[in-house]
Amino acid sequence: MKLPETLRYAELVPVAWQNGGGVTREVARQKGAGESPDWRVSVAELDREGPFSIITGVRRHFTVIGEHPVTLVLPDQRAVLASRESFIFEGEAAVNCLLPEGPSQALNIMYNPANWQASVRWLTPGEPLKQAPNAETLILAVGGQAWRVGEPSLPLGSGDVWHWPRLNADDELATGSSNTMTFETLPATRLIRVDLSPRG
């Protein structure tokens, strides 16, 4: 398994939301796609209540990674999300964000569902990691530190990311993609895994 790129949270540039209501830090996007990529992964700073941007043609996978809960109010439902809980909605939906206990953070995955599919799950400490075939894989540390078992240790701080770019068939054979990587964490640390793979 090819070693991942390490992305440091402190080096991610904050960018204003499309509607100006907050900021987000982009982690990764579909390469070579210009201003409107088919997918994008970012960490949103939720420091005040208000509406989300309306972005047509995308599906949004929203996961609370901050300590405080988040409530999303849609025209036909209300999603009350504790830390580490997720909610999926369409980008054209009118969504209002409430912060009943104060500011929080969210991992925000936006993708074109006609061309891409996304998988998001929390990892169990010590489980082996293997990159999904034909997928872009990202692993984000939440609430503390994590590191690879072995050398190099590839340490992660809270908010840092391991990133494996999508491999083609030749790359998979060349890098020995059947190998796995294992990790350890501090007791309070959780890792969340994102896999983005093309449809068809």
One Martini backbone bead per residue (centre of mass of N, CA, C, O) as a GRO file, in nm:
protein
  200
    1MET     BB    1   0.094   0.037   0.025
    2LYS     BB    2   0.074   0.351  -0.019
    3LEU     BB    3   0.169   0.626   0.114
    4PRO     BB    4   0.043   0.897   0.248
    5GLU     BB    5  -0.062   1.203   0.251
    6THR     BB    6  -0.002   1.492   0.458
    7LEU     BB    7  -0.250   1.704   0.605
    8ARG     BB    8  -0.258   2.021   0.747
    9TYR     BB    9  -0.475   2.215   0.909
   10ALA     BB   10  -0.294   2.481   0.939
   11GLU     BB   11  -0.267   2.484   0.599
   12LEU     BB   12  -0.557   2.544   0.564
   13VAL     BB   13  -0.757   2.753   0.380
   14PRO     BB   14  -0.976   2.990   0.447
   15VAL     BB   15  -1.316   2.996   0.313
   16ALA     BB   16  -1.582   3.135   0.202
   17TRP     BB   17  -1.884   3.103   0.167
   18GLN     BB   18  -2.102   3.152  -0.082
   19ASN     BB   19  -2.298   3.325   0.136
   20GLY     BB   20  -2.101   3.434   0.386
   21GLY     BB   21  -2.172   3.254   0.669
   22GLY     BB   22  -1.870   3.133   0.648
   23VAL     BB   23  -1.616   2.879   0.688
   24THR     BB   24  -1.371   2.685   0.496
   25ARG     BB   25  -1.158   2.386   0.463
   26GLU     BB   26  -0.987   2.255   0.215
   27VAL     BB   27  -0.873   1.926   0.142
   28ALA     BB   28  -1.028   1.823  -0.131
   29ARG     BB   29  -1.035   1.761  -0.495
   30GLN     BB   30  -1.102   1.735  -0.802
   31LYS     BB   31  -0.894   1.704  -1.050
   32GLY     BB   32  -0.912   1.920  -1.319
   33ALA     BB   33  -1.213   2.096  -1.258
   34GLY     BB   34  -1.187   2.369  -1.155
   35GLU     BB   35  -1.447   2.546  -0.999
   36SER     BB   36  -1.642   2.266  -1.050
   37PRO     BB   37  -1.626   2.002  -0.896
   38ASP     BB   38  -1.749   1.675  -0.838
   39TRP     BB   39  -1.564   1.706  -0.571
   40ARG     BB   40  -1.559   1.784  -0.204
   41VAL     BB   41  -1.344   1.836   0.086
   42SER     BB   42  -1.437   1.973   0.412
   43VAL     BB   43  -1.398   2.213   0.686
   44ALA     BB   44  -1.641   2.346   0.894
   45GLU     BB   45  -1.716   2.653   1.048
   46LEU     BB   46  -1.947   2.674   1.331
   47ASP     BB   47  -2.012   3.005   1.468
   48ARG     BB   48  -2.305   3.043   1.331
   49GLU     BB   49  -2.615   3.100   1.257
   50GLY     BB   50  -2.770   2.968   0.950
   51PRO     BB   51  -2.755   2.944   0.623
   52PHE     BB   52  -2.695   2.759   0.362
   53SER     BB   53  -2.579   2.695   0.074
   54ILE     BB   54  -2.694   2.680  -0.257
   55ILE     BB   55  -2.619   2.366  -0.444
   56THR     BB   56  -2.650   2.248  -0.737
   57GLY     BB   57  -2.589   1.903  -0.823
   58VAL     BB   58  -2.553   1.806  -0.517
   59ARG     BB   59  -2.428   1.611  -0.255
   60ARG     BB   60  -2.451   1.599   0.111
   61HIS     BB   61  -2.208   1.507   0.363
   62PHE     BB   62  -2.278   1.552   0.710
   63THR     BB   63  -2.034   1.583   0.984
   64VAL     BB   64  -1.990   1.589   1.315
   65ILE     BB   65  -1.664   1.702   1.481
   66GLY     BB   66  -1.754   1.848   1.708
   67GLU     BB   67  -1.868   1.882   2.037
   68HIS     BB   68  -2.119   2.014   1.927
   69PRO     BB   69  -2.424   2.028   1.833
   70VAL     BB   70  -2.646   1.995   1.539
   71THR     BB   71  -2.907   2.173   1.361
   72LEU     BB   72  -3.116   2.079   1.084
   73VAL     BB   73  -3.332   2.282   0.879
   74LEU     BB   74  -3.593   2.174   0.687
   75PRO     BB   75  -3.892   2.189   0.529
   76ASP     BB   76  -3.951   1.852   0.619
   77GLN     BB   77  -3.714   1.864   0.847
   78ARG     BB   78  -3.523   1.754   1.149
   79ALA     BB   79  -3.172   1.749   1.240
   80VAL     BB   80  -3.026   1.593   1.524
   81LEU     BB   81  -2.672   1.634   1.591
   82ALA     BB   82  -2.426   1.474   1.713
   83SER     BB   83  -2.135   1.384   1.768
   84ARG     BB   84  -2.060   1.181   1.478
   85GLU     BB   85  -2.298   1.266   1.308
   86SER     BB   86  -2.510   1.219   1.016
   87PHE     BB   87  -2.610   1.392   0.700
   88ILE     BB   88  -2.815   1.373   0.404
   89PHE     BB   89  -2.825   1.612   0.126
   90GLU     BB   90  -2.932   1.837  -0.095
   91GLY     BB   91  -2.799   2.130  -0.232
   92GLU     BB   92  -3.098   2.266  -0.298
   93ALA     BB   93  -3.158   2.282  -0.014
   94ALA     BB   94  -3.311   2.440   0.254
   95VAL     BB   95  -3.071   2.522   0.513
   96ASN     BB   96  -3.066   2.544   0.867
   97CYS     BB   97  -2.836   2.643   1.123
   98LEU     BB   98  -2.803   2.513   1.454
   99LEU     BB   99  -2.649   2.613   1.791
  100PRO     BB  100  -2.743   2.518   2.102
  101GLU     BB  101  -2.415   2.496   2.237
  102GLY     BB  102  -2.247   2.609   2.002
  103PRO     BB  103  -1.980   2.582   1.843
  104SER     BB  104  -1.859   2.400   1.547
  105GLN     BB  105  -1.797   2.110   1.339
  106ALA     BB  106  -1.755   1.994   0.984
  107LEU     BB  107  -1.780   1.738   0.757
  108ASN     BB  108  -1.776   1.820   0.401
  109ILE     BB  109  -1.946   1.647   0.139
  110MET     BB  110  -1.928   1.708  -0.214
  111TYR     BB  111  -2.130   1.557  -0.484
  112ASN     BB  112  -2.189   1.401  -0.788
  113PRO     BB  113  -2.422   1.141  -0.811
  114ALA     BB  114  -2.384   1.068  -1.120
  115ASN     BB  115  -2.045   1.018  -1.081
  116TRP     BB  116  -2.055   0.968  -0.760
  117GLN     BB  117  -1.943   0.799  -0.457
  118ALA     BB  118  -1.997   0.779  -0.096
  119SER     BB  119  -1.795   0.700   0.200
  120VAL     BB  120  -1.869   0.698   0.563
  121ARG     BB  121  -1.649   0.628   0.853
  122TRP     BB  122  -1.569   0.501   1.159
  123LEU     BB  123  -1.289   0.396   1.323
  124THR     BB  124  -1.107   0.135   1.460
  125PRO     BB  125  -0.870   0.088   1.661
  126GLY     BB  126  -0.624  -0.105   1.474
  127GLU     BB  127  -0.726  -0.124   1.209
  128PRO     BB  128  -0.694  -0.206   0.894
  129LEU     BB  129  -0.565  -0.047   0.603
  130LYS     BB  130  -0.733  -0.008   0.280
  131GLN     BB  131  -0.755   0.077  -0.030
  132ALA     BB  132  -0.989   0.143  -0.238
  133PRO     BB  133  -1.085   0.070  -0.533
  134ASN     BB  134  -1.095   0.345  -0.723
  135ALA     BB  135  -1.022   0.552  -0.476
  136GLU     BB  136  -1.065   0.822  -0.272
  137THR     BB  137  -0.869   0.867   0.031
  138LEU     BB  138  -0.970   0.979   0.366
  139ILE     BB  139  -0.816   1.067   0.693
  140LEU     BB  140  -0.950   1.199   0.996
  141ALA     BB  141  -0.860   1.369   1.279
  142VAL     BB  142  -1.030   1.357   1.607
  143GLY     BB  143  -0.933   1.492   1.923
  144GLY     BB  144  -0.625   1.409   1.827
  145GLN     BB  145  -0.394   1.149   1.801
  146ALA     BB  146  -0.209   0.983   1.529
  147TRP     BB  147  -0.050   0.669   1.402
  148ARG     BB  148   0.168   0.475   1.252
  149VAL     BB  149   0.264   0.151   1.228
  150GLY     BB  150   0.579   0.227   1.209
  151GLU     BB  151   0.793   0.311   0.932
  152PRO     BB  152   0.672   0.577   0.912
  153SER     BB  153   0.443   0.730   1.138
  154LEU     BB  154   0.259   0.964   1.045
  155PRO     BB  155   0.152   1.200   1.210
  156LEU     BB  156  -0.151   1.314   1.376
  157GLY     BB  157  -0.353   1.575   1.423
  158SER     BB  158  -0.604   1.759   1.481
  159GLY     BB  159  -0.735   1.777   1.142
  160ASP     BB  160  -0.570   1.585   1.009
  161VAL     BB  161  -0.456   1.414   0.694
  162TRP     BB  162  -0.499   1.130   0.506
  163HIS     BB  163  -0.395   1.084   0.149
  164TRP     BB  164  -0.533   0.889  -0.123
  165PRO     BB  165  -0.508   0.874  -0.432
  166ARG     BB  166  -0.630   0.767  -0.711
  167LEU     BB  167  -0.603   0.458  -0.871
  168ASN     BB  168  -0.495   0.276  -1.115
  169ALA     BB  169  -0.428  -0.032  -1.221
  170ASP     BB  170  -0.119   0.008  -1.250
  171ASP     BB  171  -0.070   0.136  -0.971
  172GLU     BB  172  -0.167  -0.100  -0.797
  173LEU     BB  173   0.054  -0.298  -0.890
  174ALA     BB  174   0.311  -0.116  -0.827
  175THR     BB  175   0.224  -0.065  -0.497
  176GLY     BB  176   0.083  -0.293  -0.348
  177SER     BB  177  -0.244  -0.275  -0.259
  178SER     BB  178  -0.269  -0.534  -0.061
  179ASN     BB  179  -0.165  -0.380   0.148
  180THR     BB  180  -0.137  -0.260   0.485
  181MET     BB  181  -0.247  -0.031   0.747
  182THR     BB  182  -0.171   0.071   1.075
  183PHE     BB  183  -0.303   0.214   1.389
  184GLU     BB  184  -0.280   0.469   1.640
  185THR     BB  185  -0.425   0.616   1.946
  186LEU     BB  186  -0.558   0.818   2.140
  187PRO     BB  187  -0.829   0.781   2.340
  188ALA     BB  188  -0.985   1.053   2.211
  189THR     BB  189  -0.942   0.949   1.929
  190ARG     BB  190  -1.073   0.989   1.596
  191LEU     BB  191  -1.147   0.824   1.281
  192ILE     BB  192  -1.232   0.936   0.952
  193ARG     BB  193  -1.368   0.789   0.655
  194VAL     BB  194  -1.313   0.856   0.298
  195ASP     BB  195  -1.485   0.747  -0.004
  196LEU     BB  196  -1.423   0.815  -0.357
  197SER     BB  197  -1.616   0.697  -0.640
  198PRO     BB  198  -1.682   0.612  -0.948
  199ARG     BB  199  -1.922   0.563  -1.167
  200GLY     BB  200  -1.905   0.275  -1.381
   0.00000   0.00000   0.00000
